[in-house]
Amino acid sequence: MAFELAPALFGLAGTLTGGGVTLAANWLTARNQRKIADSTRIQAVADRQYAALLDLLQHADRFIQETEELLRVTARGETVDTEAAKVRYAQLLVALVESSSAAQLAAPADLDTSIGALRYASQRLAWSAKRNDEQTHHDASSPAANDLDHLIDEIIVARGNYLDQVRRIVAG
């Protein structure tokens, strides 16, 4: 009878060993797949954050360039299709505000202040440009025109602060 149990015990030990090895291999594979999935998700989130931050920067640059160009043209006394310029300007402002909302949603909380400052500076610039347009006929020496120059400088500083903060976060 002892001889009959020996093969059964060796078979049971082999089955338990084989099952344990298979279980360990499956557990390691599942753990590695979970790590890869987590890493992929983290990278996808980082990519979306980067895209939103870059989009805001590009919209800010377009807004600043359009504002500076509009001021240069009007300062030289050139005629401008005012309605088309206003529509284009409004579109750029809306795009900037929308991209700042997306960036605020996607970005780390550290960037809230600089995104808000950039958004606020652009809105102040737009309001001042509208006021300037309503009050003067683009006299480059008027106080309103000087106010616009100051606000352009303000939005450029806000853009620079935003960019510096993004660089620190990306590098860190």
Secondary structure, DSSP 8 states (H G I E B T S, - for coil): -HHHHHHHHHHHHHHHHHHHHHHHHHHHHHHHHHHHHHHHHHHHHHHHHHHHHHHHHHHHHHHHHHHHHHHHHHHTT----HHHHHHHHHHHHHHHHHHHHHHHHHS-GGGHHHHHHHHHHHHHHHHHHHHHHHH-S--TTSHHHHHHHHHHHHHHHHHHHHHHHHHHHHH-
